[in-house]
Structures are given as C-alpha cells and as structure tokens.
C-alpha cells in the first residue's frame, strides 16, 4: 500500500512540477498584453492586404515598395499571430510570421521574421486598428536582407476577408 501511495504522490508531483512553467508563461503573457474587448480582437482576425514602403534606410538606398498580405489569427491567450507574404516590387516574395498582441484597444505590437531561418529578415511593427476596424496602419523597423541594412517604413492594410 505504501508503494502505491508513494507512486501516486510522485506522479502528482511530476504533473504539478511540469505544469508550473506553462502556468508561469501564461501568467506573464497576460500581464504584458492588454485585455481587449472581444469585438476589437475579433475584428482583427482574418485576411488583410495593402501597400508599404521604406521611409528610411541606413545607407540612403532608394525605398522599396511592397505589398503585404497577412492572415491574422487569435490565440486562446492574448497573443495575436499572423502568417504573411511580403511581395517587394522587382524581387521574390518572402513568407514571414508575425507575433504579438494588443497594447491597447487600438494598437497592436508585433515582431516579424522570415519563415526561412537562413534569411536574416526580422523586425518590429506597431499597427493602429481604425475606429471602423477595417484598416491597419503601421510603422516597422527591421533588417532588410536585400540591402543588408536596417530600414524603417510604413504600411496600410485593408481587411479583405474574415
């Protein structure tokens, strides 16, 4: 009987011990991302598309125009994720992932990176969700592997599908 009790206590300890990091990570995420009304969160979900351009590059090279098509998904936590295709004019398209969350009812802060780990394309973007929840305007800062420099730019996305 003592062996069974010891085994049960050991199993319970293992389960509790392994769940602590998960609960801690979930708790930290909830503290850093703002609680947002479900209407604003749900408005972000879906497919968005629009133009963007560089407004500054480290070596003063000409700006690159691009189209971004992104599919935003909500998680069970407060995180927001998106799979996107960055299509620069005159260059091959690049798949990127975005991850972040709402800073407030109107602002979403996200990081982005190329899905191809060999490609060094990464940065941050801050979006503003319009009052009608049909436009995302934003500014980004990151590294451009096409020019091997840091760039800053702007973009404006329009919701095209749920």
C-alpha positions, -999 to +999 in steps of 0.1 A: +000+000+000+029+024+008+043+018-027+010+028-043+008+059-022+044+068-030+037+063-067+006+084-066+024+112-047+053+110-071+031+112-102+012+141-088+044+159-081+056+153-116+024+166-131+024+197-109+061+203-114+059+201-152+028+224-153+044+253-133+065+267-163+034+266-185+012+284-160+041+309-153+045+317-191+007+321-195+006+344-165+035+366-178+019+369-212-014+380-196+005+407-176+023+422-207-006+421-232-036+443-225-071+428-221-091+438-251-129+437-258-138+407-278-153+429-305-119+446-312-100+413-310-124+395-334-122+424-358-085+418-363-089+382-372-089+375-410-071+384-441-056+419-446-037+433-476-021+466-486+010+486-497+040+495-478+073+514-484+106+522-467+109+558-455+145+554-442+173+530-449+207+530-433+227+536-465+201+560-481+193+535-508+161+540-528+130+529-510+115+495-518+077+494-524+059+462-514+026+445-508+019+427-476-008+400-474-014+388-439-038+363-422-043+372-386-053+346-361-062+349-324-049+325-298-067+313-266-044+337-247-040+374-255-015+367-283-021+375-320-003+356-347-002+361-385+013+343-415+021+368-442+036+372-476+058+402-483+059+409-520+086+436-529+083+451-563+110+436-585+120+409-560+109+375-549+081+372-523+090+363-488+070+344-462+071+360-427+054+353-394+042+380-370+036+375-333+025+399-306-007+413-291-028+443-283-011+471-264-044+489-261-078+488-278-063+504-309-026+495-310-011+461-318+026+455-312+043+426-331+076+412-341+082+397-375+107+373-391+112+353-422+100+317-420+133+308-437+158+308-408+187+312-433+172+345-444+180+373-420+148+393-421+134+404-388+119+434-371+091+450-352+058+467-363+032+487-345-003+488-361-032+511-353-066+495-358-090+521-373-122+531-355-142+511-380-118+481-377-113+480-415-078+494-418-045+487-401-019+515-404+016+508-391+052+516-389+080+490-389+117+489-382+139+460-391+167+444-411+165+442-449+185+413-463+180+427-498+202+457-489+220+444-458+209+474-438+183+485-412+152+501-426+121+519-412+089+522-431+051+524-431+023+503-444-015+504-446-036+472-447-072+469-456-094+439-444-102+418-474-118+387-458-127+372-424 
